[in-house]
C-alpha cells in the first residue's frame, strides 16, 4: 500500500493562486504550456554553441530546463545559480494554482536548505517567472 504524507505550505518553494476569469481548466493548461522552466540562452552561450558546431562538437546547453536564480544578499551584486524543480499546475474553471517545489541547484543544494537571503532572492525570480506565465495564460485566446 502506498501512503504519502501531505506537504505543508512551508515545504513549497513557491505557491500562488492566479485568477483568470472566463478561462476553462483546459484552456489554462494549454496556455501554460510545458511544466518545466525555459530560460533564454545568453548571447555568449549561443556564440559558444556556434563555435562548438564549427569544430564539430554538438553540445546541448546544460542549462536547458532550468531557471536562473539570484542567491546573493540584498545589497551585494547578483550571484546566479541554475535551479531545477517540480512545477505543479492545478487548473479549475477561472483560476489555477501554481506550486514550485523541490528546487535543487546545479551544484546539488536544495533551495530550502540554503541561507534565508538566498531563498528570498531566488523566490523573487520564481515569482517573476510565474507572473510571466500568468501573462501568457491571460493572453491566450482559443477562439481563432
N, C-alpha and C positions, 0 to 999 in steps of 0.2 A: 504494500500500500504506500502511496506517495503522499507526503504531507509537507506543506510549505508554510513557514511562519510568515505572517503578514509584515510587510515593510512599514516602518513608521516614517512620518514625514522627514525626520532628521536623517533617514537613510538615503534620501534623494539628493542629488547634486543640484537639481533644478526641477521645479514643478509649477505650472501655471495653467489656469483655465482661460481660454480665449472665446469670446462671443462673436459669432459670425451669423447674424440673423438671415433667415431665408436660404441657408445652405443645408443641403441634406448631408447625412453622415458620409454617403458615398462620394459626393462632390468634394467634401473636406479631405477625404483620404486621397482622392485623385489629385487634387490641387496641392496637397502637402508633398507628394512625391515619395521618393525612396526614404526609408528610415535609416539614413546614415548621414554623417557630416560630409559636406562637399566644400572644400576650400579652393580658392583661386590660386593657381600656381603663380609664383612670383616671376617677374621677367628674368631674373637671374637663373631660376630653376629651368625655365623654358630654354634659355640660351645654352645652359649646361646640357640639357637633353638633346638639343640640336647638335652640339659638338660630339656628344656620345654617338649619335647616329652617323655622323661623318666618319668617325674612326671605327664604325662597325659594332658598337655596343648598343644593344636595345634595352635600356633600363627604364623601368616604370618608377615614377616618383614614390618614395616610401611614405609620403605624407597623404596619399590619396585616401579619402575616407576618414580624415582626422580633422579636428578643429584646433586652431592656434589660439592658445590662451595666454594672457599676461599673468605672470605669477610674482610680479615684483611688489615690494611695499609701495604705498601710495605716492610718496614724493620722489622715488628713485626712477631712473629711466626704465622703460618697458623691457621685461625679460620674457621671451616667448618660450613656450613648451607646447609640443604637439600632444593632444589627448585624443583618445577614442573612448567610446562608452555606448551604453544601450539607450536607444531612443524608443519610447513607448507612446503611441498615439491612440487615444481613446476618443472616438468621434461619436457624437449624438446629433440629433437634429438641432441646428443652430449654434452648436458650440463644440469645442474639443478641449481635452486636457492633454498637455504635453509634459511628459516626465523624462528626465535625463538622469541616469544613474550609472553606477559602476565606471566612473571616469578614471582612466588609468593613463599616465603619461607614457611617452615613448621609452622613457628610462625605467618604467616599471613601478612608479609610485602612484598609489591611489590618491585622487584629489581629496577625499575625505580624511586622509591621514597627513596631509600637508599643513604647513603653518596657516593660521587663520587669515593672514593677509593674502596668501596665495589663493586660498579658497574664495575669498571675497572678490579678488581681482578677476579670477577665472569665471566666476559666476556672472560678472558683468558681461564678459564676452559671450557666455552661453545665452544670456538674455538678449543680447544684440542679434545673435544667430536666430533665436526663437522668434523675435519680433520681425525679422526679415521673412521668416517662413509664414508668419501671420499675415504680413502684407501680401505675400504670394497667394495665400488661401483666399484673402478678401477680394483680390482682383480676378480670381478665377471665374470664368463665365462658361457654363456648359451649354448655353443656347447659341450655337453658331451654325 
